[in-house]
């Protein structure tokens, strides 16, 4: 049943991709977060993520992607044109292959981005794209080997992986702090922007806007989606030396040591030695 819901989410994303609303573009001059859709996923598929972040006080926009682009460069130019309408220092949240598209953004559009967050992006490619017209995104293809480290050109780059992965190589599991995207689990990957626990992780990861006063009026924050409070912990009380002193003090209180009473020892009298004589006992006379 659970797996069926995952496939349903993927099917919904595919249907939304072919709705007329997907190709609608707008000016993002008052936005501070832009969502880059994933492979064949419509803009309306990301409404739940958008509303969650709007409740935190962010102003979120969803970019449009081309359906049948003639080349990868044309698809990237279409994204860059929309990003250029946004203010400087925006945050990009790129879902799966959307993270691969932004790797080759033109410099003018890339400078607009202060923070790049990728959700389940297959930085090492995927076997799903092998032997297809998207073979440049195939697993360990020449394209991904040449471009996947372009993510480091962004001032702040933070990758988040899918929660479900069928296969990954241990030697590459620490790439970009993760690397769990070597196998592209399509249904599970699309739930990264729909499932409740994943949305909570993204909200906590982003936090709240620092100074929304100089921006346009934001929606009233919903306490259900409030960022968790930071708890300060005094670690000094956990120092080993301090802990040992407290432990010894507790032991003394639990088991008080009683002082032994002093007893006077009386010397025993030394018995006098009997004097030895050389005289033999007299023999008894025989009758």
GIQUI-V885952 format. One line per field, one symbol per residue. ss: DSSP state (H for helix, E for strand, L for the rest). Layout:
# GIQUI-V885952
ss->???
This chain:
# GIQUI-V885952
ss->LHHHHHHHHHHHHHHHHLLHHHHLLLLLLLLLEEEELLLLLLHHHHHHHHHHHHHLLLLEEELLLLLLLLLHHHHHHHHHHHHLLLLLLEEEEEELLHHHHHHHLLHHHHLLEEEEEEELLLLLLEHHHLLLLLHHHELLLHHHHHHHHHHHHLLEEEEELLLLLLLLLHHHLLELLELLLLLLLHHHHHHHHLLHHHHHHHHHHHLLLLLHHHLLLLLLLLHHHLLLLLLLLLHHHHLHHHHHHHHHHHHHHHLLLLLLLLLLLLLLLLLLLLLLLLLLLLLLLLL
